[in-house]
């Protein structure tokens, strides 16, 4: 039986490499993205590499768009794996006392409400899967333990992006508790400091390296963990 995955924000960067990695397993992969041209270009590139890819028009901040994506996946036969990768930083200059509340609200709308909107819309499909998995792409900067230790590796002051990842960690735990009596495994993956346009390509890891944790969590065995927070080296302290 074919496995179908949806990766949000998959037209470039880490999301694209997650789609490529899952596609390399022989899976059918939905490339979720807002921009029509970039989405179709990514699909064409993946298909040229032998991936069974298809485009999924998807704006995670829009109810109608998410509903349409769910309907498309239903028409295609369902969904087994959801990777909530789409996210924004809100830009730089997010120092406390100076951050624009509107920017914080915009980041939360995409990074948190968007994840909730997409997850809830697709849970009915995932519940019908034999091996359903949800991977929420977080970040090490979402770790309050690391932030409060202030060991110099937690990024710049951030009133929007870093707290949004802490928020994402929290809602993922709530989903894990709610789904504990099902076969749905939901976990958080941290890609590390990857060179993408989100950070001006300042990262030290490649998108392919950053995608590895998501691929691992998407392919967990039935007795794998749920409600966990992981990077390549293992669990991350909350």
N, C-alpha and C positions, 0 to 999 in steps of 0.2 A: 504494500500500500504506500502510495506516495506521501511524503511529508511536505506540508506547506508552511512557510514562515512569512511573516510580515515584519519588515524592518522600517521603522519610521525615520525620516531624515536620512534616507539611504542614497541620495543622489551624489554624495561626495564624502570625502574624509573617512572617518571611522565607520559611519553607517554603510557606506559603499563597500568597505572591506569586510564588514560583517556579512553583508549580502553575498559577496563573492565567496567567503569562506563557507557559508552554509550551502551555497549553490554547488561548491566543489564536492559536497557530500552526496550530491545527487538530488537535493531537495528542490522543490519549486519555491521561488522566492519572490515575494511582492516588494517592489521598490516604492515605498511610500515617500512622497514629496509634494510640496505645494507647486513648485515651478514646473510647468508642463514641458518646456524645452529641456531643462536639466534632467528631469525625470526620464524622459524618453531617450536622451543621450546616454544616461547611465544604463538603462535597460538594453540598449543596442550594444554597448560595450560589454556588458555581462554576457549577453547572448553570443557575442563574437568569441568569448572565452569559454563557451560551452555550457553556460549556466541557463537553466530553465527559469528565466526571469520574466516578470510581467509588471507593468506599471500600475500603481494605485494612487490616483489623485487624492491627496490628503493634506488638509490643514488642521492640525491638532487643536487649534483654537476655535474651530467652527463646528457647531453641532451637526449641521446639514452635511458638511464634508465628511465627517466621521461616520455618520449614518450611511452615506453613500458607499464609503469604503467597506463597511460591514456587509452591505448588500452585495457588493461586488465579490467579496470573499465567499459569501454564502452561495452565490451563483456558481463559483468555481469549485465548490465542493467542501468548503470549510477551512479551518485553520488549526494548526498544531502548536505553533510557536510564535509568540509576540515579543519583539525586541523594541522597547520604548527607548529609542536613541535620540529622537529630535530634541534639540535644546538650544538655548541662546544664553549668552553671558550678560547682555545688557550693556556691554562696552566697558571701558576702563574708567577709572576715576570714581570709584564707589566708596569713598571714605565715609565713615560714620560722621554725622552732622552735616554732611554735604551732599549725600545721595538724593537723587530726585525720586520721590515716592512713586511717580508715574512709571519710572524705569523699573523699580522693584515690582510693581503690580504687573507690568508686561512680562517680566521674567517668570514670575510665579504663574501667570496665565499659561505660558508655554510649558515650563519645566514641571509644573505640578498639576494644574487643572487639566492641561492637555493629556498628561499620563492617565489621570483618572477618567477623563472623557473617553479616550481610546480603549483603555482596559475594560471599562464597564460595557462599552458597546460590543466588544469582542468576546467577552466571557461566555456568552451563550454558545458560541462556536467552539471555544476552547474546552468547554465542559463535555463536548461530544468527542473529543480527541482521545486516543488511547494513551498518548504520551504528551500531554500539554505542558508547556513551559512558558514562563514569562520572565524576561530579563529586563530590568530597569537599569539604564546606564547612569551611574552615579559618578562620583569623583572622590579622591582622597581628601579634598578640601571640605567635604561634607562631614568628616569625622570631627566631632567635638573634642575627642581625646587628643587628636593631633593639633587641632586649632589652639586648645588651651595650653598644650605643652609648648607651643610656639618654638618649634625646633628649626625654623627657617625654611621648611619645605611645604608650607601651607598656602603659598601664593600671597598676592598683595591683599590689602584691606578690601573687603568685599561685602557690601550690604545687600547685594542681590544674588549673585551667582552662587557663592559658597553656601549661604543660608538656604538657598533653594535646594541644594543637594542634600543638606541636612533634613529638610522638609520631605524630600523624596524618600530618604532613608526611612523616615518615620511612617509615611503612608504605606511603604512596602511591607513593613512589619505588620501593619494593620491588615493588609490584604492576606498576608501569610496566616495570620490568626483566623481570619474569616474563612479561608480556604483549607484549613488544616485537615478537614475530614473528606477532602477530595483528592484526586490524583494530580492536581495542578501544583507544580513547584514554581515558586516565584522568588527571585533573588536579585541582588544588586551587584553590578559589575563595575569595577573601576579600571579604565583603560591606561591610567598613568598619564604623564605629561607628554601628550602627543602633539606633533607639529601639524596644526590645522589652522584654518582661517579664524577660528574662534579665539586663538591666542596670538594671532599675527605670525603663525608658523615659528614660534619661539620654542616649541616643545622639542624634546630630545628623543622621543620615540616615533616610529613610523605609524601611520594609520593601520597598517597590517598588524603590527605588534599590539596596538591598542585594541584591535578587534578580537584578539585571541581569547580574552576572558569571557566575552559575550558568547563566543562559539562554544566554549567549554560549558558554560551554564545552560546554554540552549540544548545541549546534548547530554545532560545529566541522566544517570540511570534512575530507575523508578525509586530506589532507596536513597537518592541523593538528598542534599540539604534543601531546606526552604526557609525563607526569611533571613538569609545570610547576606553578608556584605564582604565581597571578595575582590582581591587584586591577584595578579599572577602568582605572587609569593604566598598567598593564602588569605585567611580572614583578616579584615581590617578592624581595628578597635573602634567602637562606636564613639 
